[in-house]
Amino acid sequence: MNLQVIKNRIRRTLAYTLTAVLFLVIACLLILQMPPVQSYFVGKFLRNFTQVTGFRTTVKNFRVLWFDRLELQGVSVYDPANNQMIRVQEIQINFQLGTIEM
């Protein structure tokens, strides 16, 4: 085989690989902005939070502002006797994605 043909194939393979990776990253970013996906992750986070603290927690509304920031509105925390301990109008959470365990 000619050396030029091999170089062209390598370039084409690298270009397709880079394009596919870029497409997957953009697709993931867009999927994470969808409300059902956000609801899933926030629900999972609240279940873990309830298990760790032992207190039931409710959130009326939430928004993912970016991939490391979350805004929760209408947050209430209840004690085991179902009395409201904490009620907050709005909380903004800034976290590192690498530290989250699911």
N, CA, C and O atoms as a GROMACS GRO file, in nm:
protein
  408
    1MET      N    1   0.082  -0.119   0.000
    1MET     CA    2   0.000   0.000   0.000
    1MET      C    3   0.086   0.125   0.000
    1MET      O    4   0.196   0.128   0.056
    2ASN      N    5   0.036   0.224  -0.062
    2ASN     CA    6   0.106   0.351  -0.070
    2ASN      C    7   0.101   0.423   0.065
    2ASN      O    8   0.000   0.416   0.135
    3LEU      N    9   0.208   0.492   0.102
    3LEU     CA   10   0.216   0.563   0.229
    3LEU      C   11   0.113   0.675   0.236
    3LEU      O   12   0.058   0.702   0.343
    4GLN      N   13   0.085   0.740   0.125
    4GLN     CA   14  -0.014   0.847   0.121
    4GLN      C   15  -0.154   0.793   0.151
    4GLN      O   16  -0.233   0.859   0.219
    5VAL      N   17  -0.186   0.675   0.101
    5VAL     CA   18  -0.316   0.613   0.126
    5VAL      C   19  -0.332   0.582   0.275
    5VAL      O   20  -0.439   0.602   0.332
    6ILE      N   21  -0.226   0.532   0.338
    6ILE     CA   22  -0.231   0.500   0.481
    6ILE      C   23  -0.252   0.628   0.562
    6ILE      O   24  -0.331   0.629   0.657
    7LYS      N   25  -0.181   0.736   0.527
    7LYS     CA   26  -0.197   0.863   0.597
    7LYS      C   27  -0.341   0.915   0.584
    7LYS      O   28  -0.399   0.963   0.681
    8ASN      N   29  -0.396   0.904   0.466
    8ASN     CA   30  -0.534   0.951   0.444
    8ASN      C   31  -0.634   0.869   0.527
    8ASN      O   32  -0.729   0.924   0.583
    9ARG      N   33  -0.612   0.739   0.536
    9ARG     CA   34  -0.702   0.655   0.616
    9ARG      C   35  -0.691   0.689   0.764
    9ARG      O   36  -0.792   0.694   0.834
   10ILE      N   37  -0.570   0.712   0.811
   10ILE     CA   38  -0.550   0.749   0.952
   10ILE      C   39  -0.617   0.883   0.980
   10ILE      O   40  -0.685   0.898   1.082
   11ARG      N   41  -0.600   0.980   0.891
   11ARG     CA   42  -0.664   1.111   0.908
   11ARG      C   43  -0.815   1.099   0.910
   11ARG      O   44  -0.883   1.158   0.994
   12ARG      N   45  -0.868   1.021   0.817
   12ARG     CA   46  -1.012   1.003   0.809
   12ARG      C   47  -1.065   0.935   0.935
   12ARG      O   48  -1.169   0.975   0.988
   13THR      N   49  -0.995   0.833   0.984
   13THR     CA   50  -1.035   0.763   1.106
   13THR      C   51  -1.032   0.857   1.226
   13THR      O   52  -1.125   0.857   1.306
   14LEU      N   53  -0.927   0.936   1.238
   14LEU     CA   54  -0.919   1.033   1.348
   14LEU      C   55  -1.029   1.139   1.338
   14LEU      O   56  -1.087   1.177   1.440
   15ALA      N   57  -1.057   1.185   1.218
   15ALA     CA   58  -1.162   1.285   1.199
   15ALA      C   59  -1.298   1.228   1.238
   15ALA      O   60  -1.376   1.296   1.305
   16TYR      N   61  -1.328   1.105   1.197
   16TYR     CA   62  -1.456   1.043   1.232
   16TYR      C   63  -1.465   1.018   1.382
   16TYR      O   64  -1.571   1.037   1.443
   17THR      N   65  -1.355   0.976   1.443
   17THR     CA   66  -1.355   0.951   1.587
   17THR      C   67  -1.378   1.081   1.664
   17THR      O   68  -1.459   1.084   1.757
   18LEU      N   69  -1.308   1.186   1.626
   18LEU     CA   70  -1.324   1.316   1.692
   18LEU      C   71  -1.467   1.368   1.674
   18LEU      O   72  -1.526   1.422   1.768
   19THR      N   73  -1.521   1.354   1.555
   19THR     CA   74  -1.658   1.398   1.529
   19THR      C   75  -1.758   1.318   1.613
   19THR      O   76  -1.852   1.376   1.668
   20ALA      N   77  -1.738   1.189   1.624
   20ALA     CA   78  -1.829   1.105   1.704
   20ALA      C   79  -1.822   1.142   1.851
   20ALA      O   80  -1.925   1.152   1.917
   21VAL      N   81  -1.703   1.164   1.904
   21VAL     CA   82  -1.687   1.202   2.044
   21VAL      C   83  -1.752   1.338   2.069
   21VAL      O   84  -1.822   1.356   2.169
   22LEU      N   85  -1.728   1.432   1.981
   22LEU     CA   86  -1.789   1.565   1.993
   22LEU      C   87  -1.942   1.556   1.989
   22LEU      O   88  -2.010   1.624   2.066
   23PHE      N   89  -1.995   1.475   1.900
   23PHE     CA   90  -2.139   1.455   1.891
   23PHE      C   91  -2.194   1.396   2.020
   23PHE      O   92  -2.298   1.440   2.069
   24LEU      N   93  -2.126   1.296   2.076
   24LEU     CA   94  -2.173   1.235   2.200
   24LEU      C   95  -2.170   1.333   2.317
   24LEU      O   96  -2.261   1.333   2.400
   25VAL      N   97  -2.068   1.416   2.324
   25VAL     CA   98  -2.061   1.515   2.431
   25VAL      C   99  -2.174   1.616   2.419
   25VAL      O  100  -2.240   1.648   2.518
   26ILE      N  101  -2.198   1.666   2.299
   26ILE     CA  102  -2.306   1.762   2.278
   26ILE      C  103  -2.441   1.697   2.306
   26ILE      O  104  -2.528   1.760   2.366
   27ALA      N  105  -2.460   1.572   2.264
   27ALA     CA  106  -2.586   1.502   2.290
   27ALA      C  107  -2.608   1.485   2.441
   27ALA      O  108  -2.720   1.502   2.489
   28CYS      N  109  -2.503   1.451   2.515
   28CYS     CA  110  -2.516   1.437   2.660
   28CYS      C  111  -2.552   1.570   2.725
   28CYS      O  112  -2.636   1.574   2.815
   29LEU      N  113  -2.489   1.677   2.681
   29LEU     CA  114  -2.520   1.809   2.736
   29LEU      C  115  -2.666   1.846   2.709
   29LEU      O  116  -2.732   1.902   2.797
   30LEU      N  117  -2.715   1.816   2.591
   30LEU     CA  118  -2.854   1.847   2.559
   30LEU      C  119  -2.951   1.758   2.637
   30LEU      O  120  -3.055   1.805   2.683
   31ILE      N  121  -2.918   1.631   2.652
   31ILE     CA  122  -3.005   1.539   2.725
   31ILE      C  123  -3.014   1.579   2.872
   31ILE      O  124  -3.120   1.568   2.932
   32LEU      N  125  -2.903   1.626   2.930
   32LEU     CA  126  -2.905   1.668   3.070
   32LEU      C  127  -2.988   1.793   3.094
   32LEU      O  128  -3.020   1.824   3.209
   33GLN      N  129  -3.022   1.866   2.990
   33GLN     CA  130  -3.106   1.984   3.005
   33GLN      C  131  -3.256   1.952   2.998
   33GLN      O  132  -3.339   2.041   3.017
   34MET      N  133  -3.291   1.828   2.971
   34MET     CA  134  -3.432   1.788   2.962
   34MET      C  135  -3.490   1.768   3.102
   34MET      O  136  -3.427   1.705   3.186
   35PRO      N  137  -3.609   1.822   3.128
   35PRO     CA  138  -3.670   1.812   3.261
   35PRO      C  139  -3.687   1.669   3.314
   35PRO      O  140  -3.661   1.648   3.433
   36PRO      N  141  -3.728   1.570   3.235
   36PRO     CA  142  -3.738   1.434   3.292
   36PRO      C  143  -3.604   1.379   3.340
   36PRO      O  144  -3.598   1.310   3.442
   37VAL      N  145  -3.499   1.409   3.269
   37VAL     CA  146  -3.365   1.363   3.309
   37VAL      C  147  -3.323   1.435   3.437
   37VAL      O  148  -3.268   1.373   3.528
   38GLN      N  149  -3.348   1.565   3.442
   38GLN     CA  150  -3.316   1.641   3.562
   38GLN      C  151  -3.397   1.590   3.682
   38GLN      O  152  -3.344   1.579   3.792
   39SER      N  153  -3.525   1.559   3.659
   39SER     CA  154  -3.610   1.506   3.767
   39SER      C  155  -3.554   1.375   3.820
   39SER      O  156  -3.554   1.351   3.941
   40TYR      N  157  -3.506   1.291   3.731
   40TYR     CA  158  -3.448   1.164   3.773
   40TYR      C  159  -3.328   1.185   3.865
   40TYR      O  160  -3.319   1.124   3.972
   41PHE      N  161  -3.237   1.273   3.824
   41PHE     CA  162  -3.116   1.294   3.903
   41PHE      C  163  -3.145   1.365   4.035
   41PHE      O  164  -3.085   1.332   4.138
   42VAL      N  165  -3.237   1.462   4.034
   42VAL     CA  166  -3.271   1.530   4.159
   42VAL      C  167  -3.344   1.434   4.252
   42VAL      O  168  -3.319   1.436   4.373
   43GLY      N  169  -3.432   1.352   4.200
   43GLY     CA  170  -3.501   1.251   4.282
   43GLY      C  171  -3.402   1.153   4.344
   43GLY      O  172  -3.416   1.117   4.461
   44LYS      N  173  -3.305   1.112   4.267
   44LYS     CA  174  -3.203   1.021   4.318
   44LYS      C  175  -3.121   1.089   4.428
   44LYS      O  176  -3.089   1.027   4.529
   45PHE      N  177  -3.086   1.215   4.408
   45PHE     CA  178  -3.012   1.290   4.507
   45PHE      C  179  -3.093   1.305   4.636
   45PHE      O  180  -3.039   1.288   4.745
   46LEU      N  181  -3.222   1.336   4.624
   46LEU     CA  182  -3.305   1.354   4.744
   46LEU      C  183  -3.324   1.222   4.819
   46LEU      O  184  -3.329   1.222   4.942
   47ARG      N  185  -3.335   1.110   4.748
   47ARG     CA  186  -3.345   0.981   4.815
   47ARG      C  187  -3.219   0.953   4.896
   47ARG      O  188  -3.225   0.909   5.011
   48ASN      N  189  -3.104   0.980   4.836
   48ASN     CA  190  -2.978   0.961   4.908
   48ASN      C  191  -2.968   1.056   5.026
   48ASN      O  192  -2.919   1.017   5.132
   49PHE      N  193  -3.012   1.179   5.010
   49PHE     CA  194  -3.009   1.278   5.118
   49PHE      C  195  -3.099   1.234   5.233
   49PHE      O  196  -3.062   1.247   5.349
   50THR      N  197  -3.217   1.182   5.201
   50THR     CA  198  -3.310   1.134   5.304
   50THR      C  199  -3.252   1.014   5.377
   50THR      O  200  -3.266   1.004   5.499
   51GLN      N  201  -3.188   0.923   5.305
   51GLN     CA  202  -3.128   0.806   5.369
   51GLN      C  203  -3.014   0.846   5.462
   51GLN      O  204  -2.999   0.788   5.570
   52VAL      N  205  -2.934   0.942   5.421
   52VAL     CA  206  -2.819   0.984   5.501
   52VAL      C  207  -2.863   1.057   5.627
   52VAL      O  208  -2.814   1.030   5.736
   53THR      N  209  -2.957   1.152   5.611
   53THR     CA  210  -2.998   1.233   5.725
   53THR      C  211  -3.108   1.170   5.808
   53THR      O  212  -3.117   1.195   5.928
   54GLY      N  213  -3.192   1.088   5.747
   54GLY     CA  214  -3.306   1.031   5.817
   54GLY      C  215  -3.426   1.122   5.822
   54GLY      O  216  -3.525   1.092   5.889
   55PHE      N  217  -3.420   1.235   5.752
   55PHE     CA  218  -3.530   1.331   5.748
   55PHE      C  219  -3.588   1.337   5.608
   55PHE      O  220  -3.515   1.343   5.509
   56ARG      N  221  -3.722   1.336   5.600
   56ARG     CA  222  -3.790   1.345   5.471
   56ARG      C  223  -3.773   1.487   5.417
   56ARG      O  224  -3.787   1.585   5.490
   57THR      N  225  -3.744   1.496   5.288
   57THR     CA  226  -3.720   1.624   5.224
   57THR      C  227  -3.808   1.637   5.100
   57THR      O  228  -3.821   1.542   5.023
   58THR      N  229  -3.868   1.755   5.082
   58THR     CA  230  -3.948   1.781   4.962
   58THR      C  231  -3.896   1.906   4.893
   58THR      O  232  -3.846   1.998   4.957
   59VAL      N  233  -3.909   1.907   4.760
   59VAL     CA  234  -3.868   2.022   4.679
   59VAL      C  235  -3.981   2.050   4.581
   59VAL      O  236  -4.026   1.960   4.510
   60LYS      N  237  -4.028   2.176   4.576
   60LYS     CA  238  -4.136   2.212   4.485
   60LYS      C  239  -4.086   2.228   4.341
   60LYS      O  240  -4.150   2.182   4.247
   61ASN      N  241  -3.973   2.294   4.326
   61ASN     CA  242  -3.923   2.321   4.191
   61ASN      C  243  -3.770   2.319   4.193
   61ASN      O  244  -3.707   2.351   4.294
   62PHE      N  245  -3.712   2.281   4.082
   62PHE     CA  246  -3.567   2.281   4.070
   62PHE      C  247  -3.526   2.314   3.927
   62PHE      O  248  -3.602   2.293   3.833
   63ARG      N  249  -3.406   2.366   3.915
   63ARG     CA  250  -3.349   2.394   3.784
   63ARG      C  251  -3.201   2.361   3.788
   63ARG      O  252  -3.132   2.391   3.885
   64VAL      N  253  -3.154   2.299   3.682
   64VAL     CA  254  -3.011   2.279   3.667
   64VAL      C  255  -2.961   2.401   3.591
   64VAL      O  256  -2.989   2.417   3.472
   65LEU      N  257  -2.886   2.487   3.661
   65LEU     CA  258  -2.838   2.610   3.599
   65LEU      C  259  -2.721   2.582   3.506
   65LEU      O  260  -2.711   2.641   3.398
   66TRP      N  261  -2.636   2.496   3.546
   66TRP     CA  262  -2.526   2.448   3.464
   66TRP      C  263  -2.497   2.308   3.517
   66TRP      O  264  -2.573   2.259   3.600
   67PHE      N  265  -2.393   2.245   3.474
   67PHE     CA  266  -2.372   2.106   3.512
   67PHE      C  267  -2.311   2.090   3.649
   67PHE      O  268  -2.294   1.978   3.697
   68ASP      N  269  -2.278   2.201   3.713
   68ASP     CA  270  -2.227   2.192   3.849
   68ASP      C  271  -2.303   2.284   3.944
   68ASP      O  272  -2.259   2.308   4.056
   69ARG      N  273  -2.419   2.336   3.899
   69ARG     CA  274  -2.500   2.422   3.984
   69ARG      C  275  -2.646   2.381   3.975
   69ARG      O  276  -2.696   2.348   3.868
   70LEU      N  277  -2.712   2.385   4.089
   70LEU     CA  278  -2.852   2.343   4.098
   70LEU      C  279  -2.926   2.444   4.183
   70LEU      O  280  -2.876   2.488   4.286
   71GLU      N  281  -3.044   2.482   4.140
   71GLU     CA  282  -3.128   2.574   4.216
   71GLU      C  283  -3.254   2.501   4.259
   71GLU      O  284  -3.329   2.451   4.176
   72LEU      N  285  -3.277   2.496   4.389
   72LEU     CA  286  -3.395   2.431   4.446
   72LEU      C  287  -3.485   2.539   4.504
   72LEU      O  288  -3.437   2.631   4.570
   73GLN      N  289  -3.615   2.528   4.478
   73GLN     CA  290  -3.711   2.623   4.532
   73GLN      C  291  -3.817   2.548   4.612
   73GLN      O  292  -3.857   2.438   4.576
   74GLY      N  293  -3.861   2.609   4.721
   74GLY     CA  294  -3.964   2.550   4.805
   74GLY      C  295  -3.916   2.424   4.875
   74GLY      O  296  -3.983   2.321   4.871
   75VAL      N  297  -3.801   2.431   4.940
   75VAL     CA  298  -3.742   2.315   5.006
   75VAL      C  299  -3.797   2.305   5.149
   75VAL      O  300  -3.796   2.404   5.223
   76SER      N  301  -3.843   2.187   5.186
   76SER     CA  302  -3.890   2.161   5.323
   76SER      C  303  -3.826   2.034   5.374
   76SER      O  304  -3.813   1.936   5.302
   77VAL      N  305  -3.784   2.037   5.501
   77VAL     CA  306  -3.726   1.920   5.567
   77VAL      C  307  -3.812   1.889   5.688
   77VAL      O  308  -3.840   1.976   5.770
   78TYR      N  309  -3.854   1.761   5.698
   78TYR     CA  310  -3.942   1.718   5.805
   78TYR      C  311  -3.870   1.621   5.897
   78TYR      O  312  -3.788   1.540   5.852
   79ASP      N  313  -3.900   1.630   6.026
   79ASP     CA  314  -3.840   1.538   6.123
   79ASP      C  315  -3.917   1.407   6.124
   79ASP      O  316  -4.018   1.396   6.054
   80PRO      N  317  -3.872   1.306   6.201
   80PRO     CA  318  -3.941   1.176   6.202
   80PRO      C  319  -4.086   1.183   6.249
   80PRO      O  320  -4.166   1.096   6.214
   81ALA      N  321  -4.122   1.285   6.328
   81ALA     CA  322  -4.260   1.301   6.373
   81ALA      C  323  -4.342   1.380   6.270
   81ALA      O  324  -4.455   1.418   6.300
   82ASN      N  325  -4.288   1.404   6.152
   82ASN     CA  326  -4.352   1.473   6.041
   82ASN      C  327  -4.379   1.620   6.071
   82ASN      O  328  -4.472   1.678   6.016
   83ASN      N  329  -4.297   1.682   6.158
   83ASN     CA  330  -4.304   1.825   6.182
   83ASN      C  331  -4.204   1.894   6.092
   83ASN      O  332  -4.092   1.846   6.071
   84GLN      N  333  -4.244   2.008   6.038
   84GLN     CA  334  -4.155   2.080   5.948
   84GLN      C  335  -4.044   2.146   6.029
   84GLN      O  336  -4.069   2.232   6.113
   85MET      N  337  -3.919   2.105   6.001
   85MET     CA  338  -3.804   2.160   6.071
   85MET      C  339  -3.746   2.280   5.997
   85MET      O  340  -3.714   2.382   6.057
   86ILE      N  341  -3.734   2.266   5.866
   86ILE     CA  342  -3.670   2.369   5.784
   86ILE      C  343  -3.758   2.396   5.662
   86ILE      O  344  -3.807   2.304   5.598
   87ARG      N  345  -3.775   2.525   5.633
   87ARG     CA  346  -3.843   2.563   5.509
   87ARG      C  347  -3.762   2.677   5.448
   87ARG      O  348  -3.738   2.779   5.512
   88VAL      N  349  -3.721   2.658   5.324
   88VAL     CA  350  -3.637   2.756   5.255
   88VAL      C  351  -3.702   2.790   5.122
   88VAL      O  352  -3.749   2.702   5.050
   89GLN      N  353  -3.706   2.918   5.091
   89GLN     CA  354  -3.764   2.962   4.964
   89GLN      C  355  -3.679   2.919   4.845
   89GLN      O  356  -3.730   2.866   4.747
   90GLU      N  357  -3.546   2.943   4.854
   90GLU     CA  358  -3.458   2.912   4.742
   90GLU      C  359  -3.318   2.877   4.792
   90GLU      O  360  -3.263   2.944   4.879
   91ILE      N  361  -3.262   2.770   4.734
   91ILE     CA  362  -3.126   2.728   4.766
   91ILE      C  363  -3.051   2.710   4.634
   91ILE      O  364  -3.103   2.651   4.539
   92GLN      N  365  -2.930   2.761   4.629
   92GLN     CA  366  -2.844   2.735   4.514
   92GLN      C  367  -2.729   2.648   4.560
   92GLN      O  368  -2.658   2.682   4.655
   93ILE      N  369  -2.711   2.534   4.493
   93ILE     CA  370  -2.608   2.437   4.528
   93ILE      C  371  -2.502   2.439   4.418
   93ILE      O  372  -2.533   2.424   4.300
   94ASN      N  373  -2.378   2.455   4.459
   94ASN     CA  374  -2.265   2.450   4.368
   94ASN      C  375  -2.181   2.329   4.409
   94ASN      O  376  -2.134   2.323   4.523
   95PHE      N  377  -2.161   2.234   4.321
   95PHE     CA  378  -2.091   2.110   4.355
   95PHE      C  379  -1.993   2.074   4.246
   95PHE      O  380  -1.992   2.134   4.138
   96GLN      N  381  -1.911   1.973   4.275
   96GLN     CA  382  -1.818   1.920   4.176
   96GLN      C  383  -1.873   1.786   4.127
   96GLN      O  384  -1.907   1.699   4.207
   97LEU      N  385  -1.882   1.770   3.996
   97LEU     CA  386  -1.940   1.648   3.939
   97LEU      C  387  -1.863   1.524   3.979
   97LEU      O  388  -1.923   1.418   3.994
   98GLY      N  389  -1.732   1.534   3.997
   98GLY     CA  390  -1.651   1.417   4.030
   98GLY      C  391  -1.672   1.364   4.170
   98GLY      O  392  -1.633   1.252   4.200
   99THR      N  393  -1.735   1.444   4.257
   99THR     CA  394  -1.753   1.401   4.396
   99THR      C  395  -1.890   1.340   4.422
   99THR      O  396  -1.916   1.296   4.534
  100ILE      N  397  -1.977   1.335   4.322
  100ILE     CA  398  -2.112   1.283   4.342
  100ILE      C  399  -2.109   1.131   4.328
  100ILE      O  400  -2.056   1.078   4.231
  101GLU      N  401  -2.168   1.063   4.426
  101GLU     CA  402  -2.179   0.916   4.421
  101GLU      C  403  -2.326   0.880   4.405
  101GLU      O  404  -2.412   0.935   4.474
  102MET      N  405  -2.354   0.788   4.314
  102MET     CA  406  -2.492   0.745   4.294
  102MET      C  407  -2.502   0.597   4.312
  102MET      O  408  -2.611   0.541   4.299
   0.00000   0.00000   0.00000
